[in-house]
Amino acid sequence: MNAAATALSILLAAGVGGALGSYAGVVASRGWRGSLEGRSHCESCGRALRWFELVPLLSYPLLRGRCRTCGARVPISVYGWELGGALLAVAAVIVGLIVARGP
């Protein structure tokens, strides 16, 4: 596998892992049934979040960890779940690439 394909695989894994980590965080905070009800929203003002406020790994730093409307702080654990999921997925891809290469 060439360098471009490896980099693309790692970036894709980070994105998918971040999204899965984000969902795991929602399940952890709302519970299994609650995670399937309604849209993501600000816990302070209740405003439904728009698509660009929900991009894993990017939205939290770009919004500086605050709600765009009311300015309330978003818990750092939200970003932690996304980052943790991304790191696990990237690690899995790297291990898979190493194993696929063989001795």
Backbone atoms as SQL, in Angstrom:
CREATE TABLE atoms (id INTEGER PRIMARY KEY, chain TEXT, resi INTEGER, resn TEXT, atom TEXT, x REAL, y REAL, z REAL);
INSERT INTO atoms VALUES
  (1, 'A', 1, 'MET', 'N', 0.849, -1.171, 0.000),
  (2, 'A', 1, 'MET', 'CA', 0.000, 0.000, 0.000),
  (3, 'A', 1, 'MET', 'C', 0.896, 1.236, 0.000),
  (4, 'A', 2, 'ASN', 'N', 0.595, 2.185, -0.879),
  (5, 'A', 2, 'ASN', 'CA', 1.429, 3.384, -0.962),
  (6, 'A', 2, 'ASN', 'C', 1.092, 4.371, 0.162),
  (7, 'A', 3, 'ALA', 'N', 1.877, 5.415, 0.274),
  (8, 'A', 3, 'ALA', 'CA', 1.743, 6.374, 1.376),
  (9, 'A', 3, 'ALA', 'C', 0.415, 7.118, 1.337),
  (10, 'A', 4, 'ALA', 'N', -0.069, 7.464, 0.146),
  (11, 'A', 4, 'ALA', 'CA', -1.336, 8.192, 0.034),
  (12, 'A', 4, 'ALA', 'C', -2.504, 7.327, 0.502),
  (13, 'A', 5, 'ALA', 'N', -2.500, 6.069, 0.115),
  (14, 'A', 5, 'ALA', 'CA', -3.573, 5.164, 0.537),
  (15, 'A', 5, 'ALA', 'C', -3.522, 4.913, 2.043),
  (16, 'A', 6, 'THR', 'N', -2.327, 4.826, 2.598),
  (17, 'A', 6, 'THR', 'CA', -2.173, 4.648, 4.043),
  (18, 'A', 6, 'THR', 'C', -2.709, 5.864, 4.786),
  (19, 'A', 7, 'ALA', 'N', -2.340, 7.057, 4.332),
  (20, 'A', 7, 'ALA', 'CA', -2.806, 8.290, 4.970),
  (21, 'A', 7, 'ALA', 'C', -4.325, 8.411, 4.878),
  (22, 'A', 8, 'LEU', 'N', -4.883, 8.080, 3.717),
  (23, 'A', 8, 'LEU', 'CA', -6.334, 8.134, 3.546),
  (24, 'A', 8, 'LEU', 'C', -7.031, 7.138, 4.467),
  (25, 'A', 9, 'SER', 'N', -6.469, 5.952, 4.616),
  (26, 'A', 9, 'SER', 'CA', -7.033, 4.944, 5.513),
  (27, 'A', 9, 'SER', 'C', -7.038, 5.433, 6.956),
  (28, 'A', 10, 'ILE', 'N', -5.957, 6.079, 7.356),
  (29, 'A', 10, 'ILE', 'CA', -5.854, 6.586, 8.727),
  (30, 'A', 10, 'ILE', 'C', -6.828, 7.741, 8.954),
  (31, 'A', 11, 'LEU', 'N', -6.951, 8.649, 7.982),
  (32, 'A', 11, 'LEU', 'CA', -7.903, 9.761, 8.112),
  (33, 'A', 11, 'LEU', 'C', -9.345, 9.267, 8.153),
  (34, 'A', 12, 'LEU', 'N', -9.664, 8.307, 7.312),
  (35, 'A', 12, 'LEU', 'CA', -11.006, 7.739, 7.305),
  (36, 'A', 12, 'LEU', 'C', -11.298, 7.040, 8.632),
  (37, 'A', 13, 'ALA', 'N', -10.329, 6.306, 9.140),
  (38, 'A', 13, 'ALA', 'CA', -10.505, 5.632, 10.429),
  (39, 'A', 13, 'ALA', 'C', -10.718, 6.645, 11.544),
  (40, 'A', 14, 'ALA', 'N', -9.991, 7.756, 11.513),
  (41, 'A', 14, 'ALA', 'CA', -10.150, 8.791, 12.536),
  (42, 'A', 14, 'ALA', 'C', -11.546, 9.391, 12.479),
  (43, 'A', 15, 'GLY', 'N', -12.052, 9.641, 11.286),
  (44, 'A', 15, 'GLY', 'CA', -13.399, 10.204, 11.140),
  (45, 'A', 15, 'GLY', 'C', -14.485, 9.256, 11.610),
  (46, 'A', 16, 'VAL', 'N', -14.396, 8.015, 11.167),
  (47, 'A', 16, 'VAL', 'CA', -15.398, 7.024, 11.572),
  (48, 'A', 16, 'VAL', 'C', -15.282, 6.732, 13.067),
  (49, 'A', 17, 'GLY', 'N', -14.073, 6.604, 13.563),
  (50, 'A', 17, 'GLY', 'CA', -13.875, 6.367, 14.992),
  (51, 'A', 17, 'GLY', 'C', -14.378, 7.522, 15.834),
  (52, 'A', 18, 'GLY', 'N', -14.155, 8.755, 15.369),
  (53, 'A', 18, 'GLY', 'CA', -14.667, 9.923, 16.076),
  (54, 'A', 18, 'GLY', 'C', -16.181, 9.937, 16.127),
  (55, 'A', 19, 'ALA', 'N', -16.820, 9.573, 15.021),
  (56, 'A', 19, 'ALA', 'CA', -18.280, 9.521, 14.984),
  (57, 'A', 19, 'ALA', 'C', -18.809, 8.430, 15.916),
  (58, 'A', 20, 'LEU', 'N', -18.187, 7.263, 15.899),
  (59, 'A', 20, 'LEU', 'CA', -18.618, 6.184, 16.793),
  (60, 'A', 20, 'LEU', 'C', -18.355, 6.535, 18.251),
  (61, 'A', 21, 'GLY', 'N', -17.236, 7.197, 18.522),
  (62, 'A', 21, 'GLY', 'CA', -16.944, 7.648, 19.876),
  (63, 'A', 21, 'GLY', 'C', -17.953, 8.678, 20.345),
  (64, 'A', 22, 'SER', 'N', -18.355, 9.567, 19.458),
  (65, 'A', 22, 'SER', 'CA', -19.362, 10.570, 19.783),
  (66, 'A', 22, 'SER', 'C', -20.681, 9.898, 20.142),
  (67, 'A', 23, 'TYR', 'N', -21.070, 8.914, 19.355),
  (68, 'A', 23, 'TYR', 'CA', -22.310, 8.190, 19.648),
  (69, 'A', 23, 'TYR', 'C', -22.192, 7.423, 20.966),
  (70, 'A', 24, 'ALA', 'N', -21.044, 6.834, 21.235),
  (71, 'A', 24, 'ALA', 'CA', -20.846, 6.132, 22.507),
  (72, 'A', 24, 'ALA', 'C', -20.996, 7.102, 23.678),
  (73, 'A', 25, 'GLY', 'N', -20.520, 8.323, 23.510),
  (74, 'A', 25, 'GLY', 'CA', -20.676, 9.332, 24.555),
  (75, 'A', 25, 'GLY', 'C', -22.134, 9.696, 24.781),
  (76, 'A', 26, 'VAL', 'N', -22.898, 9.775, 23.708),
  (77, 'A', 26, 'VAL', 'CA', -24.333, 10.072, 23.833),
  (78, 'A', 26, 'VAL', 'C', -25.035, 8.935, 24.563),
  (79, 'A', 27, 'VAL', 'N', -24.709, 7.707, 24.214),
  (80, 'A', 27, 'VAL', 'CA', -25.310, 6.557, 24.888),
  (81, 'A', 27, 'VAL', 'C', -24.924, 6.558, 26.364),
  (82, 'A', 28, 'ALA', 'N', -23.679, 6.883, 26.663),
  (83, 'A', 28, 'ALA', 'CA', -23.223, 6.909, 28.057),
  (84, 'A', 28, 'ALA', 'C', -23.940, 7.989, 28.859),
  (85, 'A', 29, 'SER', 'N', -24.228, 9.131, 28.244),
  (86, 'A', 29, 'SER', 'CA', -24.855, 10.212, 28.993),
  (87, 'A', 29, 'SER', 'C', -26.383, 10.127, 29.022),
  (88, 'A', 30, 'ARG', 'N', -27.010, 9.692, 27.930),
  (89, 'A', 30, 'ARG', 'CA', -28.477, 9.651, 27.864),
  (90, 'A', 30, 'ARG', 'C', -29.067, 8.272, 28.134),
  (91, 'A', 31, 'GLY', 'N', -28.241, 7.248, 28.046),
  (92, 'A', 31, 'GLY', 'CA', -28.774, 5.888, 28.122),
  (93, 'A', 31, 'GLY', 'C', -29.114, 5.401, 26.733),
  (94, 'A', 32, 'TRP', 'N', -29.307, 4.096, 26.607),
  (95, 'A', 32, 'TRP', 'CA', -29.533, 3.498, 25.292),
  (96, 'A', 32, 'TRP', 'C', -30.780, 4.043, 24.627),
  (97, 'A', 33, 'ARG', 'N', -31.907, 4.048, 25.331),
  (98, 'A', 33, 'ARG', 'CA', -33.156, 4.527, 24.719),
  (99, 'A', 33, 'ARG', 'C', -33.112, 6.026, 24.467),
  (100, 'A', 34, 'GLY', 'N', -32.545, 6.781, 25.383),
  (101, 'A', 34, 'GLY', 'CA', -32.467, 8.224, 25.222),
  (102, 'A', 34, 'GLY', 'C', -31.588, 8.655, 24.067),
  (103, 'A', 35, 'SER', 'N', -30.620, 7.808, 23.698),
  (104, 'A', 35, 'SER', 'CA', -29.711, 8.166, 22.607),
  (105, 'A', 35, 'SER', 'C', -30.422, 8.158, 21.263),
  (106, 'A', 36, 'LEU', 'N', -31.540, 7.481, 21.196),
  (107, 'A', 36, 'LEU', 'CA', -32.277, 7.378, 19.937),
  (108, 'A', 36, 'LEU', 'C', -33.408, 8.395, 19.841),
  (109, 'A', 37, 'GLU', 'N', -33.608, 9.180, 20.893),
  (110, 'A', 37, 'GLU', 'CA', -34.707, 10.141, 20.919),
  (111, 'A', 37, 'GLU', 'C', -34.204, 11.552, 20.660),
  (112, 'A', 38, 'GLY', 'N', -34.785, 12.188, 19.683),
  (113, 'A', 38, 'GLY', 'CA', -34.495, 13.592, 19.432),
  (114, 'A', 38, 'GLY', 'C', -33.105, 13.866, 18.887),
  (115, 'A', 39, 'ARG', 'N', -32.912, 15.107, 18.538),
  (116, 'A', 39, 'ARG', 'CA', -31.634, 15.547, 17.983),
  (117, 'A', 39, 'ARG', 'C', -30.694, 15.970, 19.088),
  (118, 'A', 40, 'SER', 'N', -29.429, 16.093, 18.747),
  (119, 'A', 40, 'SER', 'CA', -28.455, 16.627, 19.686),
  (120, 'A', 40, 'SER', 'C', -28.788, 18.091, 19.929),
  (121, 'A', 41, 'HIS', 'N', -28.626, 18.517, 21.174),
  (122, 'A', 41, 'HIS', 'CA', -29.002, 19.880, 21.533),
  (123, 'A', 41, 'HIS', 'C', -28.093, 20.395, 22.646),
  (124, 'A', 42, 'CYS', 'N', -28.109, 21.712, 22.837),
  (125, 'A', 42, 'CYS', 'CA', -27.363, 22.336, 23.927),
  (126, 'A', 42, 'CYS', 'C', -28.075, 21.996, 25.231),
  (127, 'A', 43, 'GLU', 'N', -27.324, 21.508, 26.195),
  (128, 'A', 43, 'GLU', 'CA', -27.925, 21.155, 27.489),
  (129, 'A', 43, 'GLU', 'C', -28.380, 22.394, 28.255),
  (130, 'A', 44, 'SER', 'N', -27.834, 23.555, 27.915),
  (131, 'A', 44, 'SER', 'CA', -28.166, 24.782, 28.632),
  (132, 'A', 44, 'SER', 'C', -29.396, 25.485, 28.039),
  (133, 'A', 45, 'CYS', 'N', -29.353, 25.798, 26.748),
  (134, 'A', 45, 'CYS', 'CA', -30.456, 26.556, 26.142),
  (135, 'A', 45, 'CYS', 'C', -31.449, 25.680, 25.381),
  (136, 'A', 46, 'GLY', 'N', -31.090, 24.427, 25.107),
  (137, 'A', 46, 'GLY', 'CA', -32.006, 23.503, 24.447),
  (138, 'A', 46, 'GLY', 'C', -32.054, 23.606, 22.933),
  (139, 'A', 47, 'ARG', 'N', -31.272, 24.503, 22.335),
  (140, 'A', 47, 'ARG', 'CA', -31.295, 24.666, 20.882),
  (141, 'A', 47, 'ARG', 'C', -30.728, 23.432, 20.191),
  (142, 'A', 48, 'ALA', 'N', -31.433, 22.965, 19.155),
  (143, 'A', 48, 'ALA', 'CA', -30.945, 21.820, 18.372),
  (144, 'A', 48, 'ALA', 'C', -29.686, 22.232, 17.625),
  (145, 'A', 49, 'LEU', 'N', -28.691, 21.361, 17.635),
  (146, 'A', 49, 'LEU', 'CA', -27.421, 21.650, 16.980),
  (147, 'A', 49, 'LEU', 'C', -27.525, 21.427, 15.481),
  (148, 'A', 50, 'ARG', 'N', -26.860, 22.272, 14.721),
  (149, 'A', 50, 'ARG', 'CA', -26.849, 22.154, 13.274),
  (150, 'A', 50, 'ARG', 'C', -25.751, 21.180, 12.860),
  (151, 'A', 51, 'TRP', 'N', -25.758, 20.764, 11.603),
  (152, 'A', 51, 'TRP', 'CA', -24.837, 19.736, 11.136),
  (153, 'A', 51, 'TRP', 'C', -23.380, 20.136, 11.337),
  (154, 'A', 52, 'PHE', 'N', -23.044, 21.399, 11.107),
  (155, 'A', 52, 'PHE', 'CA', -21.637, 21.815, 11.214),
  (156, 'A', 52, 'PHE', 'C', -21.175, 21.921, 12.662),
  (157, 'A', 53, 'GLU', 'N', -22.099, 21.830, 13.617),
  (158, 'A', 53, 'GLU', 'CA', -21.740, 21.820, 15.027),
  (159, 'A', 53, 'GLU', 'C', -21.555, 20.392, 15.546),
  (160, 'A', 54, 'LEU', 'N', -21.727, 19.428, 14.656),
  (161, 'A', 54, 'LEU', 'CA', -21.677, 18.019, 15.038),
  (162, 'A', 54, 'LEU', 'C', -20.572, 17.239, 14.331),
  (163, 'A', 55, 'VAL', 'N', -19.614, 17.910, 13.735),
  (164, 'A', 55, 'VAL', 'CA', -18.531, 17.235, 13.026),
  (165, 'A', 55, 'VAL', 'C', -17.519, 16.723, 14.057),
  (166, 'A', 56, 'PRO', 'N', -17.373, 15.396, 14.155),
  (167, 'A', 56, 'PRO', 'CA', -16.462, 14.848, 15.166),
  (168, 'A', 56, 'PRO', 'C', -15.049, 15.399, 15.036),
  (169, 'A', 57, 'LEU', 'N', -14.422, 15.668, 16.147),
  (170, 'A', 57, 'LEU', 'CA', -13.043, 16.120, 16.288),
  (171, 'A', 57, 'LEU', 'C', -12.796, 17.566, 15.837),
  (172, 'A', 58, 'LEU', 'N', -13.711, 18.172, 15.104),
  (173, 'A', 58, 'LEU', 'CA', -13.500, 19.529, 14.614),
  (174, 'A', 58, 'LEU', 'C', -14.382, 20.563, 15.305),
  (175, 'A', 59, 'SER', 'N', -15.631, 20.222, 15.555),
  (176, 'A', 59, 'SER', 'CA', -16.581, 21.198, 16.085),
  (177, 'A', 59, 'SER', 'C', -16.187, 21.723, 17.456),
  (178, 'A', 60, 'TYR', 'N', -15.758, 20.845, 18.349),
  (179, 'A', 60, 'TYR', 'CA', -15.430, 21.278, 19.704),
  (180, 'A', 60, 'TYR', 'C', -14.317, 22.338, 19.714),
  (181, 'A', 61, 'PRO', 'N', -13.177, 22.090, 19.064),
  (182, 'A', 61, 'PRO', 'CA', -12.140, 23.125, 19.074),
  (183, 'A', 61, 'PRO', 'C', -12.540, 24.386, 18.300),
  (184, 'A', 62, 'LEU', 'N', -13.250, 24.230, 17.175),
  (185, 'A', 62, 'LEU', 'CA', -13.635, 25.398, 16.392),
  (186, 'A', 62, 'LEU', 'C', -14.632, 26.284, 17.145),
  (187, 'A', 63, 'LEU', 'N', -15.507, 25.676, 17.941),
  (188, 'A', 63, 'LEU', 'CA', -16.475, 26.443, 18.735),
  (189, 'A', 63, 'LEU', 'C', -15.914, 26.793, 20.112),
  (190, 'A', 64, 'ARG', 'N', -14.651, 26.431, 20.334),
  (191, 'A', 64, 'ARG', 'CA', -13.954, 26.697, 21.596),
  (192, 'A', 64, 'ARG', 'C', -14.684, 26.103, 22.803),
  (193, 'A', 65, 'GLY', 'N', -15.333, 24.961, 22.573),
  (194, 'A', 65, 'GLY', 'CA', -15.992, 24.252, 23.671),
  (195, 'A', 65, 'GLY', 'C', -17.206, 24.966, 24.230),
  (196, 'A', 66, 'ARG', 'N', -17.854, 25.785, 23.406),
  (197, 'A', 66, 'ARG', 'CA', -19.013, 26.542, 23.879),
  (198, 'A', 66, 'ARG', 'C', -20.171, 26.419, 22.892),
  (199, 'A', 67, 'CYS', 'N', -21.390, 26.608, 23.428),
  (200, 'A', 67, 'CYS', 'CA', -22.583, 26.661, 22.583),
  (201, 'A', 67, 'CYS', 'C', -22.507, 27.921, 21.728),
  (202, 'A', 68, 'ARG', 'N', -22.842, 27.804, 20.470),
  (203, 'A', 68, 'ARG', 'CA', -22.788, 28.937, 19.554),
  (204, 'A', 68, 'ARG', 'C', -23.842, 29.988, 19.883),
  (205, 'A', 69, 'THR', 'N', -24.946, 29.576, 20.518),
  (206, 'A', 69, 'THR', 'CA', -26.033, 30.501, 20.814),
  (207, 'A', 69, 'THR', 'C', -25.900, 31.159, 22.181),
  (208, 'A', 70, 'CYS', 'N', -25.817, 30.348, 23.230),
  (209, 'A', 70, 'CYS', 'CA', -25.845, 30.909, 24.588),
  (210, 'A', 70, 'CYS', 'C', -24.466, 31.028, 25.222),
  (211, 'A', 71, 'GLY', 'N', -23.445, 30.428, 24.620),
  (212, 'A', 71, 'GLY', 'CA', -22.093, 30.532, 25.143),
  (213, 'A', 71, 'GLY', 'C', -21.784, 29.595, 26.303),
  (214, 'A', 72, 'ALA', 'N', -22.726, 28.713, 26.658),
  (215, 'A', 72, 'ALA', 'CA', -22.496, 27.772, 27.763),
  (216, 'A', 72, 'ALA', 'C', -21.369, 26.810, 27.395),
  (217, 'A', 73, 'ARG', 'N', -20.597, 26.419, 28.397),
  (218, 'A', 73, 'ARG', 'CA', -19.491, 25.485, 28.169),
  (219, 'A', 73, 'ARG', 'C', -20.032, 24.097, 27.862),
  (220, 'A', 74, 'VAL', 'N', -19.410, 23.463, 26.896),
  (221, 'A', 74, 'VAL', 'CA', -19.713, 22.075, 26.563),
  (222, 'A', 74, 'VAL', 'C', -18.693, 21.233, 27.330),
  (223, 'A', 75, 'PRO', 'N', -19.135, 20.195, 28.026),
  (224, 'A', 75, 'PRO', 'CA', -18.186, 19.389, 28.805),
  (225, 'A', 75, 'PRO', 'C', -17.066, 18.818, 27.925),
  (226, 'A', 76, 'ILE', 'N', -15.851, 18.823, 28.453),
  (227, 'A', 76, 'ILE', 'CA', -14.694, 18.298, 27.716),
  (228, 'A', 76, 'ILE', 'C', -14.848, 16.800, 27.455),
  (229, 'A', 77, 'SER', 'N', -15.683, 16.138, 28.239),
  (230, 'A', 77, 'SER', 'CA', -15.900, 14.696, 28.026),
  (231, 'A', 77, 'SER', 'C', -16.491, 14.419, 26.648),
  (232, 'A', 78, 'VAL', 'N', -17.240, 15.363, 26.105),
  (233, 'A', 78, 'VAL', 'CA', -17.791, 15.202, 24.753),
  (234, 'A', 78, 'VAL', 'C', -16.639, 15.016, 23.758),
  (235, 'A', 79, 'TYR', 'N', -15.634, 15.873, 23.867),
  (236, 'A', 79, 'TYR', 'CA', -14.478, 15.777, 22.978),
  (237, 'A', 79, 'TYR', 'C', -13.647, 14.534, 23.307),
  (238, 'A', 80, 'GLY', 'N', -13.585, 14.182, 24.588),
  (239, 'A', 80, 'GLY', 'CA', -12.838, 12.995, 24.997),
  (240, 'A', 80, 'GLY', 'C', -13.371, 11.721, 24.370),
  (241, 'A', 81, 'TRP', 'N', -14.700, 11.587, 24.316),
  (242, 'A', 81, 'TRP', 'CA', -15.296, 10.411, 23.676),
  (243, 'A', 81, 'TRP', 'C', -14.927, 10.359, 22.195),
  (244, 'A', 82, 'GLU', 'N', -15.002, 11.504, 21.521),
  (245, 'A', 82, 'GLU', 'CA', -14.663, 11.544, 20.091),
  (246, 'A', 82, 'GLU', 'C', -13.191, 11.217, 19.860),
  (247, 'A', 83, 'LEU', 'N', -12.332, 11.825, 20.660),
  (248, 'A', 83, 'LEU', 'CA', -10.897, 11.595, 20.521),
  (249, 'A', 83, 'LEU', 'C', -10.536, 10.143, 20.839),
  (250, 'A', 84, 'GLY', 'N', -11.138, 9.601, 21.878),
  (251, 'A', 84, 'GLY', 'CA', -10.888, 8.203, 22.236),
  (252, 'A', 84, 'GLY', 'C', -11.301, 7.248, 21.131),
  (253, 'A', 85, 'GLY', 'N', -12.475, 7.477, 20.549),
  (254, 'A', 85, 'GLY', 'CA', -12.927, 6.639, 19.436),
  (255, 'A', 85, 'GLY', 'C', -12.011, 6.742, 18.233),
  (256, 'A', 86, 'ALA', 'N', -11.571, 7.959, 17.939),
  (257, 'A', 86, 'ALA', 'CA', -10.668, 8.161, 16.804),
  (258, 'A', 86, 'ALA', 'C', -9.333, 7.457, 17.030),
  (259, 'A', 87, 'LEU', 'N', -8.784, 7.588, 18.230),
  (260, 'A', 87, 'LEU', 'CA', -7.500, 6.945, 18.528),
  (261, 'A', 87, 'LEU', 'C', -7.588, 5.430, 18.457),
  (262, 'A', 88, 'LEU', 'N', -8.677, 4.869, 18.970),
  (263, 'A', 88, 'LEU', 'CA', -8.849, 3.408, 18.888),
  (264, 'A', 88, 'LEU', 'C', -8.949, 2.940, 17.438),
  (265, 'A', 89, 'ALA', 'N', -9.698, 3.665, 16.620),
  (266, 'A', 89, 'ALA', 'CA', -9.857, 3.278, 15.218),
  (267, 'A', 89, 'ALA', 'C', -8.539, 3.401, 14.460),
  (268, 'A', 90, 'VAL', 'N', -7.804, 4.481, 14.704),
  (269, 'A', 90, 'VAL', 'CA', -6.510, 4.664, 14.031),
  (270, 'A', 90, 'VAL', 'C', -5.532, 3.569, 14.468),
  (271, 'A', 91, 'ALA', 'N', -5.531, 3.248, 15.751),
  (272, 'A', 91, 'ALA', 'CA', -4.655, 2.171, 16.235),
  (273, 'A', 91, 'ALA', 'C', -5.007, 0.846, 15.560),
  (274, 'A', 92, 'ALA', 'N', -6.304, 0.573, 15.404),
  (275, 'A', 92, 'ALA', 'CA', -6.730, -0.671, 14.753),
  (276, 'A', 92, 'ALA', 'C', -6.267, -0.711, 13.298),
  (277, 'A', 93, 'VAL', 'N', -6.359, 0.411, 12.603),
  (278, 'A', 93, 'VAL', 'CA', -5.923, 0.453, 11.202),
  (279, 'A', 93, 'VAL', 'C', -4.411, 0.260, 11.111),
  (280, 'A', 94, 'ILE', 'N', -3.665, 0.906, 11.998),
  (281, 'A', 94, 'ILE', 'CA', -2.209, 0.769, 11.968),
  (282, 'A', 94, 'ILE', 'C', -1.792, -0.664, 12.256),
  (283, 'A', 95, 'VAL', 'N', -2.415, -1.286, 13.236),
  (284, 'A', 95, 'VAL', 'CA', -2.113, -2.697, 13.538),
  (285, 'A', 95, 'VAL', 'C', -2.468, -3.567, 12.345),
  (286, 'A', 96, 'GLY', 'N', -3.623, -3.296, 11.725),
  (287, 'A', 96, 'GLY', 'CA', -4.015, -4.059, 10.543),
  (288, 'A', 96, 'GLY', 'C', -3.032, -3.913, 9.401),
  (289, 'A', 97, 'LEU', 'N', -2.515, -2.707, 9.213),
  (290, 'A', 97, 'LEU', 'CA', -1.531, -2.491, 8.148),
  (291, 'A', 97, 'LEU', 'C', -0.226, -3.215, 8.432),
  (292, 'A', 98, 'ILE', 'N', 0.177, -3.212, 9.696),
  (293, 'A', 98, 'ILE', 'CA', 1.411, -3.906, 10.079),
  (294, 'A', 98, 'ILE', 'C', 1.259, -5.427, 9.884),
  (295, 'A', 99, 'VAL', 'N', 0.111, -5.942, 10.300),
  (296, 'A', 99, 'VAL', 'CA', -0.133, -7.381, 10.164),
  (297, 'A', 99, 'VAL', 'C', -0.221, -7.773, 8.694),
  (298, 'A', 100, 'ALA', 'N', -0.878, -6.924, 7.892),
  (299, 'A', 100, 'ALA', 'CA', -1.033, -7.231, 6.466),
  (300, 'A', 100, 'ALA', 'C', 0.313, -7.232, 5.737),
  (301, 'A', 101, 'ARG', 'N', 1.229, -6.401, 6.205),
  (302, 'A', 101, 'ARG', 'CA', 2.551, -6.351, 5.570),
  (303, 'A', 101, 'ARG', 'C', 3.317, -7.621, 5.809),
  (304, 'A', 102, 'GLY', 'N', 3.134, -8.202, 6.983),
  (305, 'A', 102, 'GLY', 'CA', 3.809, -9.464, 7.315),
  (306, 'A', 102, 'GLY', 'C', 5.260, -9.262, 7.697),
  (307, 'A', 103, 'PRO', 'N', 5.914, -10.371, 8.055),
  (308, 'A', 103, 'PRO', 'CA', 7.315, -10.314, 8.494),
  (309, 'A', 103, 'PRO', 'C', 8.275, -10.021, 7.358);
